[in-house]
């Protein structure tokens, strides 16, 4: 009997942080910092 071996790879997310005129630029920067913190805490790789 043969067993199937699964090779699980860590997910990598592509993240685009944008801003529109109705939101202050500082808010976009703060959100980017929070996204990085969450991704690190969850153990995912990311490209911003």
N, CA, C, O and CB atoms as a CASP TS submission, in Angstrom:
PFRMAT TS
TARGET T0000
AUTHOR 0000-0000-0000
METHOD Language model
MODEL 1
PARENT N/A
ATOM      1  N   UNK     1       0.848  -1.160   0.000  1.00  0.00           N
ATOM      2  CA  UNK     1       0.000   0.000   0.000  1.00  0.00           C
ATOM      3  C   UNK     1       0.906   1.239   0.000  1.00  0.00           C
ATOM      4  O   UNK     1       1.886   1.302   0.743  1.00  0.00           O
ATOM      5  CB  UNK     1      -0.972  -0.011   1.225  1.00  0.00           C
ATOM      6  N   UNK     2       0.573   2.199  -0.824  1.00  0.00           N
ATOM      7  CA  UNK     2       1.378   3.425  -0.876  1.00  0.00           C
ATOM      8  C   UNK     2       0.613   4.568  -0.203  1.00  0.00           C
ATOM      9  O   UNK     2      -0.616   4.625  -0.214  1.00  0.00           O
ATOM     10  CB  UNK     2       1.733   3.795  -2.351  1.00  0.00           C
ATOM     11  N   UNK     3       1.380   5.446   0.365  1.00  0.00           N
ATOM     12  CA  UNK     3       0.789   6.607   1.021  1.00  0.00           C
ATOM     13  C   UNK     3       1.135   7.856   0.224  1.00  0.00           C
ATOM     14  O   UNK     3       2.241   7.994  -0.299  1.00  0.00           O
ATOM     15  CB  UNK     3       1.283   6.733   2.489  1.00  0.00           C
ATOM     16  N   UNK     4       0.185   8.745   0.144  1.00  0.00           N
ATOM     17  CA  UNK     4       0.405  10.014  -0.543  1.00  0.00           C
ATOM     18  C   UNK     4       1.004  10.992   0.445  1.00  0.00           C
ATOM     19  O   UNK     4       0.450  11.221   1.521  1.00  0.00           O
ATOM     20  CB  UNK     4      -0.917  10.573  -1.151  1.00  0.00           C
ATOM     21  N   UNK     5       2.117  11.557   0.084  1.00  0.00           N
ATOM     22  CA  UNK     5       2.765  12.541   0.946  1.00  0.00           C
ATOM     23  C   UNK     5       2.454  13.936   0.406  1.00  0.00           C
ATOM     24  O   UNK     5       2.707  14.240  -0.760  1.00  0.00           O
ATOM     25  CB  UNK     5       4.311  12.297   1.022  1.00  0.00           C
ATOM     26  N   UNK     6       1.915  14.752   1.257  1.00  0.00           N
ATOM     27  CA  UNK     6       1.610  16.122   0.873  1.00  0.00           C
ATOM     28  C   UNK     6       2.737  17.043   1.293  1.00  0.00           C
ATOM     29  O   UNK     6       3.223  16.987   2.423  1.00  0.00           O
ATOM     30  CB  UNK     6       0.286  16.579   1.492  1.00  0.00           C
ATOM     31  N   UNK     7       3.132  17.868   0.388  1.00  0.00           N
ATOM     32  CA  UNK     7       4.134  18.874   0.713  1.00  0.00           C
ATOM     33  C   UNK     7       3.397  20.204   0.823  1.00  0.00           C
ATOM     34  O   UNK     7       2.992  20.795  -0.178  1.00  0.00           O
ATOM     35  CB  UNK     7       5.289  18.930  -0.371  1.00  0.00           C
ATOM     36  N   UNK     8       3.234  20.656   2.050  1.00  0.00           N
ATOM     37  CA  UNK     8       2.539  21.907   2.278  1.00  0.00           C
ATOM     38  C   UNK     8       3.533  23.052   2.236  1.00  0.00           C
ATOM     39  O   UNK     8       4.553  23.039   2.924  1.00  0.00           O
ATOM     40  CB  UNK     8       1.789  21.883   3.618  1.00  0.00           C
ATOM     41  N   UNK     9       3.215  24.038   1.417  1.00  0.00           N
ATOM     42  CA  UNK     9       4.068  25.211   1.311  1.00  0.00           C
ATOM     43  C   UNK     9       3.411  26.378   2.037  1.00  0.00           C
ATOM     44  O   UNK     9       2.187  26.491   2.083  1.00  0.00           O
ATOM     45  CB  UNK     9       4.339  25.567  -0.171  1.00  0.00           C
ATOM     46  N   UNK    10       4.234  27.226   2.591  1.00  0.00           N
ATOM     47  CA  UNK    10       3.716  28.400   3.276  1.00  0.00           C
ATOM     48  C   UNK    10       3.166  29.373   2.232  1.00  0.00           C
ATOM     49  O   UNK    10       3.793  29.612   1.200  1.00  0.00           O
ATOM     50  CB  UNK    10       4.822  29.074   4.147  1.00  0.00           C
ATOM     51  N   UNK    11       1.997  29.925   2.513  1.00  0.00           N
ATOM     52  CA  UNK    11       1.372  30.874   1.589  1.00  0.00           C
ATOM     53  C   UNK    11       2.106  32.207   1.616  1.00  0.00           C
ATOM     54  O   UNK    11       2.555  32.658   2.670  1.00  0.00           O
ATOM     55  CB  UNK    11      -0.113  31.078   1.941  1.00  0.00           C
ATOM     56  N   UNK    12       2.224  32.829   0.458  1.00  0.00           N
ATOM     57  CA  UNK    12       2.790  34.164   0.330  1.00  0.00           C
ATOM     58  C   UNK    12       1.734  35.064  -0.282  1.00  0.00           C
ATOM     59  O   UNK    12       1.164  34.735  -1.322  1.00  0.00           O
ATOM     60  CB  UNK    12       4.090  34.156  -0.530  1.00  0.00           C
ATOM     61  N   UNK    13       1.467  36.194   0.351  1.00  0.00           N
ATOM     62  CA  UNK    13       0.449  37.125  -0.113  1.00  0.00           C
ATOM     63  C   UNK    13       1.102  38.338  -0.764  1.00  0.00           C
ATOM     64  O   UNK    13       2.134  38.824  -0.301  1.00  0.00           O
ATOM     65  CB  UNK    13      -0.457  37.561   1.047  1.00  0.00           C
ATOM     66  N   UNK    14       0.497  38.812  -1.825  1.00  0.00           N
ATOM     67  CA  UNK    14       0.879  40.080  -2.440  1.00  0.00           C
ATOM     68  C   UNK    14      -0.060  41.146  -1.911  1.00  0.00           C
ATOM     69  O   UNK    14      -1.278  41.004  -2.026  1.00  0.00           O
ATOM     70  CB  UNK    14       0.832  40.005  -4.007  1.00  0.00           C
ATOM     71  N   UNK    15       0.480  42.213  -1.333  1.00  0.00           N
ATOM     72  CA  UNK    15      -0.334  43.240  -0.696  1.00  0.00           C
ATOM     73  C   UNK    15      -0.055  44.583  -1.354  1.00  0.00           C
ATOM     74  O   UNK    15       1.096  44.992  -1.509  1.00  0.00           O
ATOM     75  CB  UNK    15      -0.057  43.307   0.825  1.00  0.00           C
ATOM     76  N   UNK    16      -1.130  45.255  -1.736  1.00  0.00           N
ATOM     77  CA  UNK    16      -1.015  46.602  -2.304  1.00  0.00           C
ATOM     78  C   UNK    16      -1.707  47.559  -1.344  1.00  0.00           C
ATOM     79  O   UNK    16      -2.898  47.418  -1.070  1.00  0.00           O
ATOM     80  CB  UNK    16      -1.645  46.685  -3.752  1.00  0.00           C
ATOM     81  N   UNK    17      -0.968  48.520  -0.842  1.00  0.00           N
ATOM     82  CA  UNK    17      -1.532  49.528   0.049  1.00  0.00           C
ATOM     83  C   UNK    17      -1.694  50.800  -0.760  1.00  0.00           C
ATOM     84  O   UNK    17      -0.721  51.353  -1.273  1.00  0.00           O
ATOM     85  CB  UNK    17      -0.628  49.762   1.316  1.00  0.00           C
ATOM     86  N   UNK    18      -2.938  51.260  -0.871  1.00  0.00           N
ATOM     87  CA  UNK    18      -3.209  52.451  -1.665  1.00  0.00           C
ATOM     88  C   UNK    18      -3.918  53.506  -0.846  1.00  0.00           C
ATOM     89  O   UNK    18      -4.302  53.275   0.300  1.00  0.00           O
ATOM     90  CB  UNK    18      -4.036  52.099  -2.883  1.00  0.00           C
ATOM     91  N   UNK    19      -4.081  54.646  -1.441  1.00  0.00           N
ATOM     92  CA  UNK    19      -4.728  55.761  -0.775  1.00  0.00           C
ATOM     93  C   UNK    19      -5.513  56.555  -1.807  1.00  0.00           C
ATOM     94  O   UNK    19      -5.119  56.656  -2.969  1.00  0.00           O
ATOM     95  CB  UNK    19      -3.691  56.660  -0.050  1.00  0.00           C
ATOM     96  N   UNK    20      -6.613  57.108  -1.369  1.00  0.00           N
ATOM     97  CA  UNK    20      -7.400  58.007  -2.210  1.00  0.00           C
ATOM     98  C   UNK    20      -7.420  59.375  -1.546  1.00  0.00           C
ATOM     99  O   UNK    20      -7.039  59.526  -0.386  1.00  0.00           O
ATOM    100  CB  UNK    20      -8.855  57.464  -2.430  1.00  0.00           C
ATOM    101  N   UNK    21      -7.859  60.342  -2.282  1.00  0.00           N
ATOM    102  CA  UNK    21      -7.851  61.716  -1.768  1.00  0.00           C
ATOM    103  C   UNK    21      -8.717  61.897  -0.529  1.00  0.00           C
ATOM    104  O   UNK    21      -8.464  62.805   0.263  1.00  0.00           O
ATOM    105  CB  UNK    21      -8.317  62.665  -2.840  1.00  0.00           C
ATOM    106  N   UNK    22      -9.732  61.056  -0.340  1.00  0.00           N
ATOM    107  CA  UNK    22     -10.638  61.244   0.793  1.00  0.00           C
ATOM    108  C   UNK    22     -10.047  60.738   2.110  1.00  0.00           C
ATOM    109  O   UNK    22     -10.569  61.055   3.179  1.00  0.00           O
ATOM    110  CB  UNK    22     -11.950  60.540   0.522  1.00  0.00           C
ATOM    111  N   UNK    23      -8.968  59.958   2.048  1.00  0.00           N
ATOM    112  CA  UNK    23      -8.333  59.446   3.252  1.00  0.00           C
ATOM    113  C   UNK    23      -6.978  60.109   3.440  1.00  0.00           C
ATOM    114  O   UNK    23      -6.256  60.329   2.467  1.00  0.00           O
ATOM    115  CB  UNK    23      -8.183  57.915   3.185  1.00  0.00           C
ATOM    116  N   UNK    24      -6.628  60.427   4.669  1.00  0.00           N
ATOM    117  CA  UNK    24      -5.302  61.013   4.895  1.00  0.00           C
ATOM    118  C   UNK    24      -4.191  59.988   4.661  1.00  0.00           C
ATOM    119  O   UNK    24      -4.371  58.800   4.927  1.00  0.00           O
ATOM    120  CB  UNK    24      -5.205  61.572   6.322  1.00  0.00           C
ATOM    121  N   UNK    25      -3.058  60.445   4.169  1.00  0.00           N
ATOM    122  CA  UNK    25      -1.925  59.556   3.881  1.00  0.00           C
ATOM    123  C   UNK    25      -1.427  58.857   5.140  1.00  0.00           C
ATOM    124  O   UNK    25      -0.972  57.715   5.075  1.00  0.00           O
ATOM    125  CB  UNK    25      -0.781  60.345   3.240  1.00  0.00           C
ATOM    126  N   UNK    26      -1.508  59.519   6.266  1.00  0.00           N
ATOM    127  CA  UNK    26      -1.048  58.922   7.520  1.00  0.00           C
ATOM    128  C   UNK    26      -1.845  57.658   7.850  1.00  0.00           C
ATOM    129  O   UNK    26      -1.298  56.703   8.401  1.00  0.00           O
ATOM    130  CB  UNK    26      -1.165  59.937   8.670  1.00  0.00           C
ATOM    131  N   UNK    27      -3.118  57.655   7.516  1.00  0.00           N
ATOM    132  CA  UNK    27      -3.940  56.475   7.787  1.00  0.00           C
ATOM    133  C   UNK    27      -3.467  55.288   6.949  1.00  0.00           C
ATOM    134  O   UNK    27      -3.414  54.165   7.451  1.00  0.00           O
ATOM    135  CB  UNK    27      -5.425  56.774   7.500  1.00  0.00           C
ATOM    136  N   UNK    28      -3.130  55.515   5.700  1.00  0.00           N
ATOM    137  CA  UNK    28      -2.635  54.436   4.844  1.00  0.00           C
ATOM    138  C   UNK    28      -1.334  53.873   5.401  1.00  0.00           C
ATOM    139  O   UNK    28      -1.126  52.659   5.386  1.00  0.00           O
ATOM    140  CB  UNK    28      -2.426  54.938   3.400  1.00  0.00           C
ATOM    141  N   UNK    29      -0.466  54.738   5.889  1.00  0.00           N
ATOM    142  CA  UNK    29       0.795  54.277   6.470  1.00  0.00           C
ATOM    143  C   UNK    29       0.556  53.457   7.729  1.00  0.00           C
ATOM    144  O   UNK    29       1.212  52.436   7.937  1.00  0.00           O
ATOM    145  CB  UNK    29       1.701  55.464   6.786  1.00  0.00           C
ATOM    146  N   UNK    30      -0.375  53.893   8.569  1.00  0.00           N
ATOM    147  CA  UNK    30      -0.688  53.156   9.797  1.00  0.00           C
ATOM    148  C   UNK    30      -1.292  51.793   9.470  1.00  0.00           C
ATOM    149  O   UNK    30      -0.963  50.796  10.112  1.00  0.00           O
ATOM    150  CB  UNK    30      -1.654  53.966  10.682  1.00  0.00           C
ATOM    151  N   UNK    31      -2.172  51.748   8.478  1.00  0.00           N
ATOM    152  CA  UNK    31      -2.788  50.477   8.081  1.00  0.00           C
ATOM    153  C   UNK    31      -1.737  49.508   7.544  1.00  0.00           C
ATOM    154  O   UNK    31      -1.815  48.306   7.796  1.00  0.00           O
ATOM    155  CB  UNK    31      -3.882  50.715   7.019  1.00  0.00           C
ATOM    156  N   UNK    32      -0.758  50.023   6.809  1.00  0.00           N
ATOM    157  CA  UNK    32       0.312  49.169   6.295  1.00  0.00           C
ATOM    158  C   UNK    32       1.099  48.541   7.449  1.00  0.00           C
ATOM    159  O   UNK    32       1.440  47.359   7.402  1.00  0.00           O
ATOM    160  CB  UNK    32       1.256  49.979   5.380  1.00  0.00           C
ATOM    161  N   UNK    33       1.380  49.325   8.468  1.00  0.00           N
ATOM    162  CA  UNK    33       2.093  48.804   9.635  1.00  0.00           C
ATOM    163  C   UNK    33       1.272  47.712  10.318  1.00  0.00           C
ATOM    164  O   UNK    33       1.818  46.689  10.731  1.00  0.00           O
ATOM    165  CB  UNK    33       2.407  49.940  10.632  1.00  0.00           C
ATOM    166  N   UNK    34      -0.035  47.929  10.436  1.00  0.00           N
ATOM    167  CA  UNK    34      -0.904  46.936  11.073  1.00  0.00           C
ATOM    168  C   UNK    34      -0.985  45.651  10.250  1.00  0.00           C
ATOM    169  O   UNK    34      -0.985  44.555  10.810  1.00  0.00           O
ATOM    170  CB  UNK    34      -2.307  47.513  11.276  1.00  0.00           C
ATOM    171  N   UNK    35      -1.052  45.781   8.927  1.00  0.00           N
ATOM    172  CA  UNK    35      -1.101  44.598   8.051  1.00  0.00           C
ATOM    173  C   UNK    35       0.179  43.782   8.209  1.00  0.00           C
ATOM    174  O   UNK    35       0.125  42.557   8.309  1.00  0.00           O
ATOM    175  CB  UNK    35      -1.296  45.017   6.562  1.00  0.00           C
ATOM    176  N   UNK    36       1.320  44.449   8.232  1.00  0.00           N
ATOM    177  CA  UNK    36       2.600  43.754   8.401  1.00  0.00           C
ATOM    178  C   UNK    36       2.630  43.014   9.731  1.00  0.00           C
ATOM    179  O   UNK    36       3.083  41.872   9.797  1.00  0.00           O
ATOM    180  CB  UNK    36       3.776  44.747   8.317  1.00  0.00           C
ATOM    181  N   UNK    37       2.153  43.657  10.783  1.00  0.00           N
ATOM    182  CA  UNK    37       2.136  43.037  12.106  1.00  0.00           C
ATOM    183  C   UNK    37       1.255  41.782  12.119  1.00  0.00           C
ATOM    184  O   UNK    37       1.648  40.752  12.668  1.00  0.00           O
ATOM    185  CB  UNK    37       1.640  44.041  13.157  1.00  0.00           C
ATOM    186  N   UNK    38       0.077  41.869  11.521  1.00  0.00           N
ATOM    187  CA  UNK    38      -0.837  40.719  11.485  1.00  0.00           C
ATOM    188  C   UNK    38      -0.234  39.579  10.668  1.00  0.00           C
ATOM    189  O   UNK    38      -0.295  38.423  11.085  1.00  0.00           O
ATOM    190  CB  UNK    38      -2.206  41.130  10.895  1.00  0.00           C
ATOM    191  N   UNK    39       0.342  39.889   9.519  1.00  0.00           N
ATOM    192  CA  UNK    39       0.929  38.849   8.674  1.00  0.00           C
ATOM    193  C   UNK    39       2.085  38.156   9.389  1.00  0.00           C
ATOM    194  O   UNK    39       2.239  36.939   9.288  1.00  0.00           O
ATOM    195  CB  UNK    39       1.412  39.446   7.342  1.00  0.00           C
ATOM    196  N   UNK    40       2.894  38.921  10.107  1.00  0.00           N
ATOM    197  CA  UNK    40       3.999  38.328  10.872  1.00  0.00           C
ATOM    198  C   UNK    40       3.475  37.444  11.993  1.00  0.00           C
ATOM    199  O   UNK    40       4.006  36.357  12.223  1.00  0.00           O
ATOM    200  CB  UNK    40       4.903  39.425  11.452  1.00  0.00           C
ATOM    201  N   UNK    41       2.434  37.898  12.698  1.00  0.00           N
ATOM    202  CA  UNK    41       1.865  37.118  13.781  1.00  0.00           C
ATOM    203  C   UNK    41       1.255  35.802  13.284  1.00  0.00           C
ATOM    204  O   UNK    41       1.302  34.794  13.989  1.00  0.00           O
ATOM    205  CB  UNK    41       0.814  37.937  14.506  1.00  0.00           C
ATOM    206  N   UNK    42       0.690  35.809  12.084  1.00  0.00           N
ATOM    207  CA  UNK    42       0.083  34.604  11.522  1.00  0.00           C
ATOM    208  C   UNK    42       1.106  33.706  10.852  1.00  0.00           C
ATOM    209  O   UNK    42       0.795  32.559  10.529  1.00  0.00           O
ATOM    210  CB  UNK    42      -0.991  34.978  10.529  1.00  0.00           C
ATOM    211  N   UNK    43       2.315  34.195  10.636  1.00  0.00           N
ATOM    212  CA  UNK    43       3.376  33.388  10.061  1.00  0.00           C
ATOM    213  C   UNK    43       3.362  33.298   8.541  1.00  0.00           C
ATOM    214  O   UNK    43       3.994  32.408   7.972  1.00  0.00           O
ATOM    215  CB  UNK    43       3.301  32.033  10.618  1.00  0.00           C
ATOM    216  N   UNK    44       2.657  34.201   7.879  1.00  0.00           N
ATOM    217  CA  UNK    44       2.626  34.202   6.422  1.00  0.00           C
ATOM    218  C   UNK    44       3.743  35.065   5.850  1.00  0.00           C
ATOM    219  O   UNK    44       4.194  36.022   6.479  1.00  0.00           O
ATOM    220  CB  UNK    44       1.273  34.694   5.920  1.00  0.00           C
ATOM    221  N   UNK    45       4.176  34.708   4.654  1.00  0.00           N
ATOM    222  CA  UNK    45       5.099  35.558   3.912  1.00  0.00           C
ATOM    223  C   UNK    45       4.281  36.562   3.119  1.00  0.00           C
ATOM    224  O   UNK    45       3.120  36.309   2.796  1.00  0.00           O
ATOM    225  CB  UNK    45       6.023  34.718   2.975  1.00  0.00           C
ATOM    226  N   UNK    46       4.879  37.693   2.808  1.00  0.00           N
ATOM    227  CA  UNK    46       4.156  38.722   2.070  1.00  0.00           C
ATOM    228  C   UNK    46       5.134  39.543   1.240  1.00  0.00           C
ATOM    229  O   UNK    46       6.328  39.617   1.529  1.00  0.00           O
ATOM    230  CB  UNK    46       3.362  39.632   3.032  1.00  0.00           C
ATOM    231  N   UNK    47       4.583  40.150   0.205  1.00  0.00           N
ATOM    232  CA  UNK    47       5.330  41.097  -0.625  1.00  0.00           C
ATOM    233  C   UNK    47       4.441  42.328  -0.713  1.00  0.00           C
ATOM    234  O   UNK    47       3.280  42.249  -1.115  1.00  0.00           O
ATOM    235  CB  UNK    47       5.687  40.502  -2.075  1.00  0.00           C
ATOM    236  N   UNK    48       5.008  43.471  -0.328  1.00  0.00           N
ATOM    237  CA  UNK    48       4.236  44.724  -0.371  1.00  0.00           C
ATOM    238  C   UNK    48       4.770  45.593  -1.481  1.00  0.00           C
ATOM    239  O   UNK    48       4.267  46.696  -1.697  1.00  0.00           O
ATOM    240  CB  UNK    48       4.297  45.478   0.984  1.00  0.00           C
TER
END
